[in-house]
Amino acid sequence: MDGTERDDPVPDADDPYAPASAALNGDGFERDPVRTAARLDAADPLSAVADQFSLPDDRLYMDGNSLGPPSDAALASLDRVVEEWRELLIGGWTDAEPPWFGVGERLGAALAPLVGASESEVAASNSITVNIHTLVGTFLDELLAGNGPDRAGHAAADGTWEPEDGADVAPAVLVNELDFPSDHYAIRAQLRQRGIDPDEKLRVVESRDGRTIDPADIEAALDAHDDVGIVFMPTALYRSGQLFDVERITRAAHDAGAYAGFDAAHSVGAVPHAFGDAGVDFAVWCTYKYLNAGPGSIGALFVAERHHGLTPALAGWWGHEKATQFEMRMAYTPADSAGAWQIGTPPLLAAAPLEGSIETLRAAGLERLRAKSLALTDFLIALVDERLPAVDVGTPRSHDARGGHVAVEHPEAARLSEALKDRGVVVDFRPPDVVRVCPAAPYTAFADVLEVVDRIEAILAADAHHEYATEDGGVT
C-alpha cells in the first residue's frame, strides 16, 4: 500500500461485478473486503434468484458442481407429475398436461437454447454414461462403414482406413488423461465390442502441468496419428475446472477427418454453448449439477441434425419413430431427430424436476448467470491469492478458460475438506490435492465466498485440519 486510501470500483448498471474483476486483475481490495462483498451483493441483479432455491440455513453450499440444490420450480414440476401419476395412472402418457409420451423431446427442446442447438438436436434421455456408450458406439460404427463427418469446407473421412503402406487401420478415439474416468470406461468398452484393442486405439493426450490440457497438444496428437476417427473431450475438466475451446477442437477434429464429441457435464447450465455454430457432431451431459434437476436425474444428449436418421448403437423402443412406436413392429425405425438415441421408457420422476429447473435458469438468463459466475470465481481467486499463501489455485484465470468452480489446491486437501464440512462449508475433495469450491451463480452471494475463505484461513492458521484422518475411496 502507498498510504493512500483506496476503494474498489463502485458497481454500475453496465458492470455490477466490476469490484470482483478489479481485485483479480491486481488492484487488490479496499481495507475491508467485507465492504467489497457488500457492494457486489447490493448491486447484483440476480440476488433475488437465490430465494427460489432450497438451501440449509446453517451451511454454505459450494458443491453445486456435483449436485445442485432444488429450486421451487423444480419441486413444483416434480409434484405435478406425482399428482398426475396419482390421478391419471397410465393415462398420464397421453392425458397429462403436457403428455408424458414426448417428455424426452419436450425437455430436449427446452435445453436446446442452453447449448446453442435446434430443438430437434437435443433429447433428455438415459444417463450420461449410457449416452456416451450409444453415441461413441454409433459413430464408431459409421467410421467402420466408411462414413466420416460431413461438414461444409472440410473433407470427410473416406472410411478406407488405409495409410500409405496399405495396411487396414481401425479407427482410434482421442481423449485426454484428465478426463472423468467413466468416459474412458465407456469408450474402451465400445472399442472392445468392435474387436478394437483399446490399449492401442484409445489415444490419450497428456497434460503438461497435471491440471490442464493445452489445445495445441490435441492438435499435435491429430497431426501425429492419422487413425483418429473420434475426438472426445470434456467442455470443462472435472478437477481443475478448465474450460475448453469447443470450436477450436471441433475444427481440428474435422480437419483431421474425425467426428467431434464432448462431455459437457461440468458446464451446461453454467456456461453458454454454441454446439450448432461450432459444428459439434455430438455431446452428452448430466442434469444434476448446474442444471439442478436432482440426484440421478435424467441425462441429455445433442446430435447434429446432419446425423439424424443414423441407427443408434444401442437401439431401444423409445428411440423408434413416434408415429409408429406403438405399432410394435419388429423392425426398428429410428426417429429422425436426437430422440432416436433414447433407449428405454423415460424415468418420469427423474425427468420431472428438470422442467422446472430449466425454467428457473432461463428466467434468470444464462448470459447473466455466466457473468455472475465469473465474478464470483474472480472474487474467490483474488481472496485466495491475498489471504491464503499456503494454497494454490489450479483453475485457469482467463475467463474464456474457466468453468464454474475453482480448484483450491493444498497438500492436505482431503483433511481440509473434512474440516470445512464440519464447519458448515460443503465442498468436495478430488485427489491428490484439490478442494473444489463452486460458488454457483443462481444461489451464491459474494458474502458467502468471503465467509468460505475466512473459514479456510482459520482452519489453516490453527492447523485444525490435522485433527482429521484421511480414508481412501469415500464419497465426496
N, C-alpha and C positions, 0 to 999 in steps of 0.2 A: 504494500500500500504506500501511496505517496503522501499520506497525511491529509488529503482532502476527502471530504465525504462524497460518496458516490452511490447513486441509486440505480436500480435496474431500470431499463426502459419501461415506460408506462404503457400497458397494453392499450391497443386501439381496435377499432372495428375491423380494420383491414388485416391486422395480425394480433389477435388476442393472446397469442402464445410467445410474443417477442422476448420476454424475460428468460424463458427457458432456453431458446436458441442462443441468446446472447451469453448466457452463463456457459454453455458448452463451447462456444466459439472463442473463449478465452477472456471474456470480460469479467468473469467471476460474479460473486454475489455482493449485495449490499451487506452491511454489518450483521443483519439478522435475516437468514434465509426464510424464516417464518413469514416475513413480510413479502418475500418473493412468491411463496406458495399462496399466500392470501390474495395477492393481486391476481395471480393466474386463475385461481378458483373464482374470484369475483367477476372476472372478465370472460370466463369460459361459457361460450354459447351452448354447450352441451351439458352443463352442470345438472339440469333437471332430469336428464335421461337416467341418471343413477336411481332416481326414485321409482323407476319402473322395474327394478331388479330386486330379488330377494337375497339379501346377504346378512350374515350374522353381525350383530352389533359389537360383539366382543372380539372380532378378528379382522385383520387386514388381509383381504383375499388377493393374492398375487400369483395365482395359479390358473388363470383362465386360458393359458396356452395348453393346458392339459384337460381341463373340464370347466366350461363356462357355467355361470350360475343361471337360474331360471329367471326369465322376465315374466311380468304379469300376462303379457300376450301369449307367451309360450304355454303357460299353465292354463290359460283360458282355452286355447285351441285343443290342448290335451283333454280338458274337462268336457269340451263339446263332443269330441269323438267318443269318450267314455259314455256320455249320455246317449249318443246315437246308437252305440252298441246295446245299451240297456233298453232303449225304446224300439229300435228297428231290427235288432238282431241281424240276420243275414240280409235283410232288406237294405242295410246300410250301403251295400256295394252299389246299389242303383238309386236309392231314395234319400240318402243322406245329402246334406247341403254344405259343401259340394259332394257328389258321389265319391265313394272310396275307390271305385274302379280305376279312375285316372289319376290316383294320388301321385305316382312317380313322375308322370309327365307334368302335372299341375305344379308340384313343388320344383321340378326342374325349370319350368318357365319362370317361377319366382326367383330362383337362384341365378338365372342366366345373366341379368344385368350386373351382378356382383363379379362375374368373371369375363364380361365382355363377349357374350355369346348370343346367338339367336335362341329363341325358346325351344326349338326342336333339337338343339345340340346338347341339352343338359337333361339329365334324369336323376331323380333321387332313387337310389336302389342299392340293395345288398350292403356289404360293409366295405370299407376302403381296401382291405387286403383281398377280398373276393373280387373287387373291381380291378385290382392290379392283375390278378390271375387271368380274368377273362379278356382284358384289353391287351395286355402283353401277349397272351396266347393268340388272340385274333390277329395281331399284326405280325407275329412270327409266322403264322400260317400264310398270311399274304405274301410275306417275303419268300417262303419256301415254294409258293406257287408262282413266283416270278413277278409279283406285283409290289412296286415300291410307291413312295409318296408321290402324289400328283399335285404340284403347286406351280402356279404360273411363274415363269422366269427361272425355274430350277429343273434340272434333268432328274427324272425319276430313276430309281434303281432299276436296272434292267432285269434283275432276277436270275441271271445266269450264275452268279457267284463263281466266276471263273477268272482268277488272276492270270498274269502273263504266262505262268508255267502250265496253265491248262487244268490244274487240279481243281476239283469241285470244293467249294468252301461254304460251310454252313454259316448262317448269319449270327453275329455276336450282338450282345446288348451292352451298352456303355453306361456305367453307373459311377458312383464315387464312394470313397472309403468312409465318408462321414454320414452316409445315408442312415435313415431309421432301419434297423436290421430286418424288420418284417418285409420290406421291399425286396431285399436280396433273397430272402427265403422263397418268396413267391416267384421271382424271376428264375431262380435256379430250378425250381420245380417245373416251370413251364418249359425251360430248355431240356431238362431230363426227359419230360414226356414226349419230346420230339426226337429223342435219340441224340441230342446235342450235349456234349460234356460241358457242364457249367464251369468246371475248373479251367477250361480253355476258352470258353466263349462268354463268360461274364467278365468283361474288361472293366477294370476299376481305375478311375482317376485318383491319384494320391493327392493329399493335402500338403502344402508346403509348410504350414505352421501348426497343424493339428486342430485348427479352428475353422478354417475357411477353405473354399475351393476357388482357385483362380480360373476364370472362364477361358483364359488363354491356354490352360492345361487341357480343358475339354477339347478345344480346337486342335491342339497338338496331338491329342490321342486319336482324333478323327483323321488327321493327316498321316499318322503312323500306322493305322490299321484300316485297310480297305474292306474289311469284312463286317464292319459295324452296320447293322440294319435298323437298330432302335437306340436312340439316346433317351435314357430315362433318368431325370434329375428331379430333385425337390425344387419347389419355388422358394422355400426357406429351409435352412438347416435346423433340425430339431434341437441341437445342443447350443450352438452359438447364436442362432437367430440371423445368420447371414441371408440376405435376400438376393436371389439370383436374377440375372438379366434374361428373362424368358425369351424375348425377341432375338437377342444375340445367339442364344443357344439353339433356338429353333432354326434360325438362318444357317448356322454352322451344320446342323444335322441335315437339313435339306440340301445344302451344297455338297454334302458327302453322300447323298442318296439314301439317307436314313430317315425314319419316322422320328418325330419329336414328341415325347410324352413326359408328363410331370405329375409328381405327388405334391398337391397343393394343400396338404393338411394344416401346415403351420402358417398359412397366410390368408386363405379365403375367409372373409368376414372382417379381417383387419387391414388388408391391403387390396386396393382395386386392381383387377387384372383385365387384360385385353386379349384373351386367348384367340379370338377370331382375327383381330387385326394382326396379331403376331404370327399367325399361320400354324399354331399348335395343332397337332394331329389328335391327341387325346390327353385327358388329365383325370385324376381322381382326387377325392378329398373326403374327410370325415366332417360331421356337423356338430360334434360335441365340444369343440374347442372354442374358437372365436365366433362360431355361429350359435352357441349357447342352446343347443337343442336337447341336451340331457345325456346322461351316461348310456352308451350303447345305441345312440340314435342312428338313424338310417344314414348310409353313405351316399355319395353323389359322384357323378361322372360327367365328363364332357367328351363328345366325339364330333369332330368337324363334319359339317354337312356333306363334304365331298366323299366321306367314307360311309355314309348311310347306305344301307342295303347289304352290307357285308354280313356273313354268318358269324355270330359270336363264337368264340372258342368254347365257352360254357353256355350252351343254349338251354333255355328253360321256357316254360309255357307263358310266363308273364312278359317275355320279350317277343311273343308272337304278335303279328299284326292284330290290332284291336278289333277290326271289323269282323274277323272270323275266329277270334280266340276261343269262343265258347262253342264253336262247331266241333271241337275236339278232333281235328284232323291229325292223322299220324305223321303227315309230312309237315315239317316246320317251315313257316314263312316268317322271316324276321320283320319286325316293324321297320318302316322307312324313317327312322329317327334314332336319337340316342336311346330311346326307350327299348330298342332291341336288346340292349345289354342288361336289361332286367332279367332275373332268373326265376326266382320263386315268388309266391304270393307276398306282397309287401307287408311288413310288420306295422300295422296301422298305429299302434300305441307308441312305437319307436319313431314314427314319422310325424305324428300329430304336432308335437311341440315345435317342430321346425317351421311350420306355417306361421305361428305367432312370433317366433324369434326373428325370422326374416322381416316380418312387418316392422318390428322394433328397430332393426338396423337400417332398413330402407327409410323409415321416417326420420331417423337421425341424420342420414346421409353418409354414405361410405367415404366420400372425399373428406367430409368434415371429421369423421371418426379417424381417418388416417392422419390428418393434420394434428389432431389432439394426441394420437398415439405417439407420433414423432416428438411432440413437445414433452410428453410425459417421460419418454425414454431419454430425450436430451437432458431433462432436469435430473433424472436418476443418474445418468453417467457423469454429469457435472458434479453432483454431490459426492459420488464415489471418488472421483478424481481429487476433490478438495479435502475430503474428510477421512478417507479410508486408505491410508498408504500401504497397508498390507494386502489390499485387494486389487486385482486386475480386472479390466473389462475385456471380455473375449468377443464382444459383438462389434461389428464394423461401425464406425462413427458416421460415415456418409449416409445421408438419408436414403439414397437410392440403393444402398446395400444393406439396409437394416429392416428386419421384420418387426414384430410386435413385442418381443421380450428382450431382456438383457441378460447375458451370461456373466454373472458375478463369480470371478474365479478366486479361490483361496485353497491353500494346501489341505486345510481341514474342512472342506466344503460339506462333507457328509455330516460332521458334527455340528457345523454352523447351521445347517438347515434344520436339524433337530432342535437346536437351541431356539431358533426363530419360531418354530411351531409351538414350542412351549411358552413362548412369549406373545402368542397371538398373531404371528405372521405366517400365512400359509404360502409356502413356496415348494419347489421340488429340487431334488439333487440328481445330477447326471454325472456319472463317473468320467474322468477321475477327480475333477476339481471344480465342478460348476454348480452353483446355485442359480437356478433360473428364476428371475424375477419378472413378472408380467403385469405391468400397470395397464390393464386393458381399458381402452378409452371410454366405453359406454358407462362404466360404473366406478372408475377410479378418480380420486381427486389428487391434486398436486400436494395437498397437505398429507395425504396418505403416503405418498412417495417419500416425503421428508421424514415421516414417522418411521418408515421402514429403515431408512438409513440411520436414524437415531438409534434404533434398536440393534442394528448390526454393530454400530460403533460401540455401544455399551457392552455388548457381548464380548467383542474382541478386546476391549480395554480391561475387562475383568477376567479374561481367559475363561469365561463361563462355558464355552463350547468344549473345553477339555473334560468336562464332567460327563460327557456322553460317549458311550461305546458305539462303535460302528458295526453294522451287520450287513453282510453281502446278500443281495437278492431281495431286499424288501421293496414294498410298493411305495413309490414316491410320486 
